[in-house]
């Protein structure tokens, strides 16, 4: 066991980042093994647009839980790759709606079997009796109710 693992909950963020980095690296290798040009960081936006057809930038950011600036940055990257485009909202000219291009739709069709494989492997990895996704959902709900920072301030001020 290393020092970070021994730190327990204090190193939670570090360990989650480490796990995320490993999953993204391996995910990239999986896509590459299928000769699909796709970066794991694109997944949330491509997946949401495949499900919802078109959304505003604010709606996409809300769906994926990213900040507005990082969502815009990712959308610019996807637009350069020809996977998404945007159009004016007919109901509100100030708002732009983002949608998959024909190339993006084709990519989703090509990538579906890979997502099924990835889901299967991740289910195998996380099938350990500890209900990882349930635990993550519970932590997210608690943080949504009161952030980590707010909780720390509350404890600091109560001492």
C-alpha positions as semicolon CSV with decimal commas, in nm:
position;residue;x (nm);y (nm);z (nm)
1;X;0,000;0,000;0,000
2;X;0,130;0,349;-0,080
3;X;0,107;0,667;0,127
4;X;-0,189;0,803;-0,073
5;X;-0,388;0,485;-0,016
6;X;-0,296;0,494;0,353
7;X;-0,425;0,854;0,379
8;X;-0,779;0,718;0,356
9;X;-1,060;0,965;0,295
10;X;-0,816;1,260;0,302
11;X;-0,687;1,146;-0,038
12;X;-1,033;1,075;-0,185
13;X;-1,001;1,339;-0,458
14;X;-0,654;1,215;-0,552
15;X;-0,768;0,855;-0,573
16;X;-1,077;0,942;-0,778
17;X;-0,856;1,144;-1,014
18;X;-0,614;0,853;-1,042
19;X;-0,901;0,614;-1,120
20;X;-1,049;0,856;-1,372
21;X;-0,712;0,900;-1,545
22;X;-0,667;0,523;-1,573
23;X;-1,018;0,471;-1,713
24;X;-0,968;0,750;-1,968
25;X;-0,629;0,615;-2,078
26;X;-0,766;0,264;-2,119
27;X;-1,082;0,400;-2,283
28;X;-0,869;0,577;-2,543
29;X;-0,685;0,250;-2,611
30;X;-1,017;0,066;-2,650
31;X;-1,145;0,319;-2,907
32;X;-0,810;0,302;-3,088
33;X;-0,829;-0,080;-3,098
34;X;-1,156;-0,040;-3,293
35;X;-0,992;0,218;-3,526
36;X;-1,230;0,485;-3,397
37;X;-1,099;0,838;-3,358
38;X;-1,266;0,930;-3,030
39;X;-1,137;1,080;-2,708
40;X;-1,303;0,973;-2,383
41;X;-1,333;1,338;-2,275
42;X;-1,582;1,388;-2,562
43;X;-1,814;1,119;-2,429
44;X;-2,050;1,329;-2,214
45;X;-2,136;1,579;-2,488
46;X;-2,161;1,325;-2,770
47;X;-2,370;1,092;-2,553
48;X;-2,609;1,368;-2,440
49;X;-2,658;1,498;-2,794
50;X;-2,718;1,144;-2,919
51;X;-2,996;1,113;-2,660
52;X;-3,147;1,463;-2,677
53;X;-3,087;1,556;-3,045
54;X;-3,019;1,926;-2,979
55;X;-2,963;2,143;-2,673
56;X;-2,837;2,488;-2,582
57;X;-2,488;2,523;-2,436
58;X;-2,641;2,594;-2,093
59;X;-2,856;2,281;-2,118
60;X;-2,557;2,068;-2,219
61;X;-2,351;2,206;-1,928
62;X;-2,639;2,124;-1,693
63;X;-2,680;1,771;-1,830
64;X;-2,312;1,682;-1,801
65;X;-2,236;1,881;-1,485
66;X;-1,952;2,085;-1,636
67;X;-1,902;2,459;-1,613
68;X;-2,025;2,675;-1,899
69;X;-1,667;2,773;-2,006
70;X;-1,539;2,414;-2,012
71;X;-1,850;2,305;-2,204
72;X;-1,787;2,579;-2,463
73;X;-1,421;2,476;-2,490
74;X;-1,517;2,113;-2,551
75;X;-1,785;2,214;-2,804
76;X;-1,528;2,419;-2,999
77;X;-1,302;2,114;-3,013
78;X;-1,589;1,893;-3,132
79;X;-1,690;2,153;-3,389
80;X;-1,333;2,160;-3,528
81;X;-1,353;1,781;-3,561
82;X;-1,679;1,821;-3,754
83;X;-1,882;1,626;-3,498
84;X;-2,116;1,904;-3,380
85;X;-2,263;2,220;-3,522
86;X;-2,494;2,489;-3,393
87;X;-2,791;2,685;-3,521
88;X;-3,002;2,972;-3,394
89;X;-3,300;2,880;-3,181
90;X;-3,615;2,973;-3,375
91;X;-3,790;3,065;-3,049
92;X;-3,504;3,273;-2,908
93;X;-3,260;3,420;-3,163
94;X;-3,005;3,495;-2,888
95;X;-2,971;3,126;-2,807
96;X;-2,776;2,873;-3,010
97;X;-2,872;2,508;-3,024
98;X;-2,601;2,246;-3,058
99;X;-2,655;1,923;-3,251
100;X;-2,456;1,638;-3,396
101;X;-2,348;1,669;-3,758
102;X;-2,396;1,386;-4,006
103;X;-2,038;1,284;-3,922
104;X;-2,123;1,294;-3,550
105;X;-2,435;1,081;-3,601
106;X;-2,227;0,833;-3,802
107;X;-1,968;0,821;-3,524
108;X;-2,239;0,744;-3,267
109;X;-2,362;0,455;-3,483
110;X;-2,008;0,323;-3,515
111;X;-1,931;0,366;-3,146
112;X;-2,246;0,207;-2,996
113;X;-2,100;-0,147;-2,987
114;X;-1,786;-0,008;-2,821
115;X;-1,998;0,165;-2,555
116;X;-2,175;-0,167;-2,493
117;X;-1,837;-0,338;-2,449
118;X;-1,712;-0,061;-2,219
119;X;-2,033;-0,084;-2,012
120;X;-1,990;-0,459;-1,980
121;X;-1,627;-0,431;-1,870
122;X;-1,703;-0,149;-1,623
123;X;-1,987;-0,354;-1,475
124;X;-1,742;-0,642;-1,431
125;X;-1,485;-0,412;-1,267
126;X;-1,736;-0,247;-1,035
127;X;-1,922;-0,568;-0,944
128;X;-1,765;-0,606;-0,602
129;X;-2,053;-0,593;-0,357
130;X;-1,978;-0,233;-0,257
131;X;-2,218;-0,070;-0,505
132;X;-1,975;0,190;-0,639
133;X;-2,227;0,380;-0,853
134;X;-2,477;0,396;-0,568
135;X;-2,207;0,531;-0,336
136;X;-2,106;0,793;-0,595
137;X;-2,470;0,898;-0,637
138;X;-2,508;0,935;-0,260
139;X;-2,193;1,149;-0,233
140;X;-2,303;1,363;-0,529
141;X;-2,644;1,417;-0,367
142;X;-2,485;1,522;-0,037
143;X;-2,250;1,763;-0,216
144;X;-2,540;1,899;-0,420
145;X;-2,728;1,963;-0,095
146;X;-2,427;2,127;0,074
147;X;-2,086;2,155;-0,092
148;X;-1,764;2,019;0,049
149;X;-1,648;2,379;0,106
150;X;-1,970;2,478;0,285
151;X;-1,944;2,177;0,513
152;X;-1,579;2,255;0,593
153;X;-1,665;2,618;0,677
154;X;-1,951;2,504;0,898
155;X;-1,721;2,272;1,093
156;X;-1,447;2,536;1,110
157;X;-1,687;2,797;1,248
158;X;-1,842;2,561;1,502
159;X;-1,508;2,501;1,676
